Amino acid sequence: MKKALITKFSGLFLMLTLFLSFASCDKDDLTASINVNSENNNSGDVKGNGGTATKTWSFANSSSKAGWDMTINDATNGSFNLTLKDDAGTVMLDKTLSADSGAKSADGTTEEGIPGEWTATITLKSFDGTGDYSFL
């Protein structure tokens, strides 16, 4: 009886250990990436399988405004944020698309800001899917 009980607990312990091992592997494989088109620095794409990532870079804007658009194609989870700041560091755009919101795309024109060296930041949070963006 005692040996059967020990065997039963050993089997349960082994199954629990294997389950936790596989579950932790999934968490380690969560990734997200942000691609910036090297030719113009104002377009690119994003993709992820549940991961989180942030990328910030500067670009020249001789205008006081910027046209922009962003799309999530097949996202099933998470969010995709695009933030644009003018040469003075003032936020001109702070737009987020979420997989669960129903909105798959957005576009527009920023408010009037200071021309010069603008900054773009893209943040993906628990993002599972693909998307793209452009501005200027």
JOPEFEN-V977607 format. One record per residue. N is the residue number from 1. RES is the residue in three letters. PHI is phi in whole degrees, 0 to 359 (* if undefined). OMEGA is omega in whole degrees, -180 to 180 (none if undefined). Layout:
[[N/RES/PHI/OMEGA] [N/RES/PHI/OMEGA]]
//
This chain:
[[1/MET/*/-179] [2/LYS/295/-180] [3/LYS/294/179] [4/ALA/295/179] [5/LEU/294/178] [6/ILE/296/179] [7/THR/298/179] [8/LYS/298/179] [9/PHE/294/178] [10/SER/297/178] [11/GLY/296/178] [12/LEU/297/179] [13/PHE/297/179] [14/LEU/297/180] [15/MET/296/179] [16/LEU/296/179] [17/THR/298/178] [18/LEU/297/179] [19/PHE/300/-180] [20/LEU/294/178] [21/SER/296/180] [22/PHE/292/179] [23/ALA/296/-180] [24/SER/289/177] [25/CYS/296/179] [26/ASP/301/-179] [27/LYS/295/-180] [28/ASP/289/-176] [29/ASP/270/179] [30/LEU/289/-179] [31/THR/224/173] [32/ALA/207/180] [33/SER/221/-180] [34/ILE/235/-179] [35/ASN/256/176] [36/VAL/250/178] [37/ASN/297/-175] [38/SER/290/-179] [39/GLU/285/-175] [40/ASN/229/179] [41/ASN/58/-178] [42/ASN/230/174] [43/SER/203/178] [44/GLY/167/-179] [45/ASP/221/-180] [46/VAL/228/174] [47/LYS/202/179] [48/GLY/195/173] [49/ASN/233/177] [50/GLY/102/-177] [51/GLY/273/-180] [52/THR/233/179] [53/ALA/205/176] [54/THR/223/177] [55/LYS/221/179] [56/THR/233/177] [57/TRP/207/-180] [58/SER/255/177] [59/PHE/210/-180] [60/ALA/277/176] [61/ASN/226/-179] [62/SER/280/179] [63/SER/263/177] [64/SER/270/178] [65/LYS/226/175] [66/ALA/218/170] [67/GLY/281/-177] [68/TRP/211/170] [69/ASP/207/178] [70/MET/209/-177] [71/THR/217/167] [72/ILE/248/-173] [73/ASN/278/-174] [74/ASP/228/-176] [75/ALA/293/178] [76/THR/249/-179] [77/ASN/200/172] [78/GLY/88/-177] [79/SER/220/-178] [80/PHE/228/-178] [81/ASN/244/174] [82/LEU/239/177] [83/THR/238/176] [84/LEU/239/177] [85/LYS/239/179] [86/ASP/281/-176] [87/ASP/298/179] [88/ALA/273/-179] [89/GLY/88/179] [90/THR/279/180] [91/VAL/291/179] [92/MET/260/179] [93/LEU/209/173] [94/ASP/214/-173] [95/LYS/240/178] [96/THR/236/169] [97/LEU/251/179] [98/SER/245/-179] [99/ALA/300/-177] [100/ASP/268/-177] [101/SER/273/-177] [102/GLY/92/178] [103/ALA/283/-178] [104/LYS/258/178] [105/SER/206/177] [106/ALA/205/176] [107/ASP/204/179] [108/GLY/165/178] [109/THR/229/-180] [110/THR/290/170] [111/GLU/294/179] [112/GLU/284/-180] [113/GLY/229/-179] [114/ILE/266/177] [115/PRO/297/178] [116/GLY/132/-178] [117/GLU/272/178] [118/TRP/267/180] [119/THR/236/175] [120/ALA/246/174] [121/THR/227/174] [122/ILE/244/178] [123/THR/232/173] [124/LEU/250/178] [125/LYS/237/-179] [126/SER/46/-171] [127/PHE/277/178] [128/ASP/233/-179] [129/GLY/152/178] [130/THR/226/177] [131/GLY/191/176] [132/ASP/209/-177] [133/TYR/206/170] [134/SER/200/176] [135/PHE/206/-178] [136/LEU/96/none]]
//
